[in-house]
């Protein structure tokens, strides 16, 4: 297992996703953020089934930066309860994992 993490969040628009991604990179909290546009989300919110088109962010970071990543998402997000899920990276290309390590402070 590594200390690398993949953090997932969604945004209501491409502009919001871009604002979050730019802030994460600028603050050196992520090495890379992929934005996947036009994701259809179906979910339950306050007892009702809802549907929305969102942008999905895949954030490459470290376990040490995870809490700061989530805080920044909360600070910049318009949702009352923004998604912030952390997936453990078990293994990967040594050079790529090293690049993440060097890119995140």
C-alpha positions as CSV (number, residue, x, y, z in Angstrom):
1,X,0.0,0.0,0.0
2,X,1.1,3.6,-0.7
3,X,0.3,6.9,0.9
4,X,-1.2,8.0,-2.5
5,X,-4.9,8.7,-2.7
6,X,-7.6,9.2,-5.3
7,X,-10.2,11.6,-4.1
8,X,-13.6,11.9,-5.8
9,X,-16.0,14.8,-5.8
10,X,-18.6,16.1,-8.2
11,X,-19.5,19.6,-9.1
12,X,-22.7,21.2,-10.4
13,X,-20.9,22.8,-13.4
14,X,-17.7,22.7,-15.4
15,X,-16.8,26.2,-14.1
16,X,-17.2,25.1,-10.5
17,X,-15.1,21.9,-11.2
18,X,-12.4,24.0,-12.9
19,X,-12.3,26.5,-9.9
20,X,-11.8,23.6,-7.5
21,X,-9.2,21.9,-9.7
22,X,-7.3,25.1,-10.2
23,X,-7.2,25.8,-6.4
24,X,-6.0,22.3,-5.6
25,X,-3.2,22.5,-8.1
26,X,-2.3,26.1,-7.1
27,X,-2.1,25.2,-3.4
28,X,-0.1,22.0,-4.2
29,X,-2.7,19.8,-2.6
30,X,-3.0,17.7,-5.7
31,X,-0.6,16.5,-8.5
32,X,-3.4,16.2,-11.0
33,X,-7.1,16.6,-11.3
34,X,-9.1,15.0,-14.1
35,X,-12.5,16.5,-14.8
36,X,-15.0,14.3,-16.5
37,X,-18.0,16.4,-17.8
38,X,-21.6,15.4,-18.3
39,X,-21.9,12.7,-15.6
40,X,-25.5,11.7,-14.9
41,X,-26.0,11.4,-11.2
42,X,-29.1,9.8,-9.6
43,X,-29.2,10.1,-5.9
44,X,-31.5,10.4,-2.8
45,X,-31.4,13.8,-1.1
46,X,-33.7,14.7,1.8
47,X,-36.0,11.8,1.2
48,X,-36.5,12.4,-2.5
49,X,-34.9,10.8,-5.6
50,X,-33.0,13.4,-7.6
51,X,-31.1,13.6,-10.8
52,X,-28.5,16.0,-12.1
53,X,-25.8,16.4,-14.7
54,X,-22.5,17.1,-13.0
55,X,-18.8,17.1,-13.6
56,X,-16.7,14.4,-11.8
57,X,-13.3,15.3,-10.4
58,X,-10.6,12.6,-9.9
59,X,-8.0,14.2,-7.6
60,X,-4.5,12.6,-7.2
61,X,-3.0,13.4,-3.9
62,X,-1.5,11.9,-0.7
63,X,-3.0,10.7,2.6
64,X,-1.3,13.6,4.4
65,X,-3.1,16.2,2.2
66,X,-6.5,14.5,2.3
67,X,-8.1,16.6,5.0
68,X,-6.9,19.9,3.4
69,X,-8.3,18.7,0.0
70,X,-11.7,18.0,1.6
71,X,-11.7,21.4,3.4
72,X,-10.9,23.2,0.2
73,X,-13.8,21.3,-1.6
74,X,-16.2,22.4,1.2
75,X,-15.0,26.0,1.0
76,X,-15.4,26.3,-2.7
77,X,-18.4,24.1,-3.3
78,X,-22.0,25.2,-3.7
79,X,-23.5,22.0,-2.4
80,X,-24.7,21.7,1.2
81,X,-23.0,18.3,1.4
82,X,-20.3,18.0,-1.3
83,X,-18.9,14.5,-2.0
84,X,-15.4,13.9,-0.7
85,X,-14.5,10.2,-1.0
86,X,-10.9,8.9,-0.6
87,X,-9.7,5.7,-2.3
88,X,-6.4,4.1,-1.3
89,X,-3.9,3.5,-4.1
90,X,-2.5,0.1,-3.4
91,X,0.2,0.3,-6.1
92,X,1.2,2.0,-9.3
93,X,4.0,2.9,-11.6
94,X,6.9,3.9,-9.3
95,X,7.7,7.0,-11.5
96,X,4.1,8.2,-11.4
97,X,3.8,7.6,-7.7
98,X,7.0,9.6,-7.2
99,X,5.7,12.4,-9.3
100,X,2.6,12.7,-7.1
101,X,4.8,12.7,-4.0
102,X,7.0,15.5,-5.4
103,X,4.0,17.5,-6.6
104,X,2.0,17.6,-3.3
105,X,3.2,19.5,-0.3
